[in-house]
Amino acid sequence: MTMYHDLNTPERILLGPGPSMVEPRVLRAMAHPLLGHLDPMFIGLMKEVQELLRYVFQTNNELTLPISGTGSASMEATVVNLIESGDEILIGVNGYFGERLCDMASRYGGIVNRLEKPWGEVITPEEVEKALQKRPAKIVAVVHAETSTGALTPLEDMGRVVHKHGALLLVDCVTSLGGVPVKIDEWDVDIAYSATQKCLSCPPGLGPLTVGERAREVIRKRKSKVPNWYLDLTMIEHYWGDERTYHHTAPITMNFALREALRIVQEEGLEKRFARHRENSQMLWQGLEDLGLKCVVPKEHRLPSLTTVAVPEGVDETAIRKSLLTEYNIEIAGGLGAFKGKVWRIGLMGYSSRKENILLFLSAMEKLLKQAGQSP
């Protein structure tokens, strides 16, 4: 019989699209003794997690909670609770995760109308308005920060346009929450979801979600049952509401981790945290330019937490990533979908967004590019 040794994972410098590096305080929080999911102490902690999530989402929405599952689970929760068979949904598709929203919506009987833009570009309120004038929809879904491209879609006027046409605004905040402003109430967003492993610097496993009153009313008035028992918010809200009615066994340790990660965000302060992400990304962008590398997304729509870099002609992008990992202990990612083999994706999220990481990465990249016959 094979004997297995103790797990001994290296401490990687995670500069990919997620997971990001986890704050040491978060790891310590995960070592606390386990509680039962209906223990009075855990129930008190649940309330604190909800309050802290409202702070980070910048909302007063009562229904704000972490879905017990990764960001894909919180994404599916928003779709499955709002969509009924035959409902029209307009989805902005400018990258991989817009495509995923289309797939999910169609699986639940939604009639998907795609608002397509080239990868790396953004969806504008004006384009949404034109699309809704041609074909009304019950829901409009956009990806705020497209992880596959590094493009940041402006949301400041999106809610006004969507509501003018009687639709609900659904927003993917997976790679923006905790790294760039996400103003749910000010921007009049109806429902939004995120994930713990990006700018919140928490391990993957929970999907923060917030639901406004318009969306809650739509869910209450459904003609059919939500066709996914585990993600049915009409039941989950009672577990996270004052009743604390049993629905499922929550991942206790992950909630310990999320509480501590959110507490760290609050201690730093949102504005300071956003400024740190912005300043560090600008340092990275300048360093990449000095190496003769080109960022794919124009600066005005570039996401501070995730940068896509065009792979120079003649360079083996996979070999560079492999050398970064094996020689320098640095993880970055390649491209997805239309960008596969064409870009590197470099994440500066949460605890990973530090100047020493940027300097080490740029130094390593310079050496590897020279070895590959590239010089600035």
Summary of the structure (lengths in Angstrom):
residues: 376
radius of gyration: 21.0
end to end distance: 54.0
largest distance: 66.7
contacts: 1336
relative contact order: 0.17
helix: 42%
strand: 16%
